[in-house]
Every structure is written in C-alpha cells, then in structure tokens.
C-alpha cells in the first residue's frame, strides 16, 4: 500500500508540473525535471508489478491513478508539441538568418553563358 501512495504522490506532482510550460532558458531544466520524475515513477510502477499489483476498478485510489495517468499522457503530448514547435521556429530562424547574410546563395545562374539561336 505504501508503494501505491508513493506512486500516487509522484504522479500528482508530475501532473502538477506538466500544467505550465516555461519558455526560453528554463525549458532545459524543466525537461530534465520531467525526465527525473518519469524515471522515479517508472521505478515505482516496476516495483508494484513485481509485488503482483492488479488494477481494481472498485478502488478509489486505483481510479485516481488511472485518471492521473491519462492526464499525464495528455500534458506530455502538449509539452512535446510545444518543444517541436520551438525547434521548427529555430530552424526557420536559422534559415532566414543565413539568407540574410548571403542572399545570393540559392541563386542558380550560369554566369557568362547565353544561347544565341540564329535560324
């Protein structure tokens, strides 16, 4: 029962942490914290499986864990999409910066060549 309570507490903390997504420099620490909490939660889940834990639909704690797990999955997907969006914006910024510094890099011309057709 103690492992279930630890898992419930860890899951609740993770769910709360995933509620607000920081921007900029704080995001690296935020992702590290999420990874650490997910690792801790995974260890607790494995320990419960080794003890022979079975889900009981009638138990209130088990239902709370299930709801937290679904909420964690949704919020992790939101964090993942925010990080992907930031990466796409960064790539776009790099491309436009390179275009600004060398605007003629993508111009494909044949300097000094022309075709004169006389028929």
C-alpha angles and dihedrals in degrees: 000000000000092000091052091053091048090050091048091050093046092047092049091050091049092048090051092048092051091055097086124034116208123218132225123356096003092063095081093056089043093055091046090052091049091050092050092049092047090051091050091048091049091053091051091049091050091049090052091050091051090053089055099254116185125191114246116199091202096057114095094210092053092050090049090052090050092051091047091050092053091047091049090052092051094047092046088054089052091050090048092051091048091052091047090051091051091050091050091049090050092052090049090050092050091050094049091046091053089048090051094052095044109021094172098053094101097042110113110198133149101231114210096010127107135153121234112191115196116180 
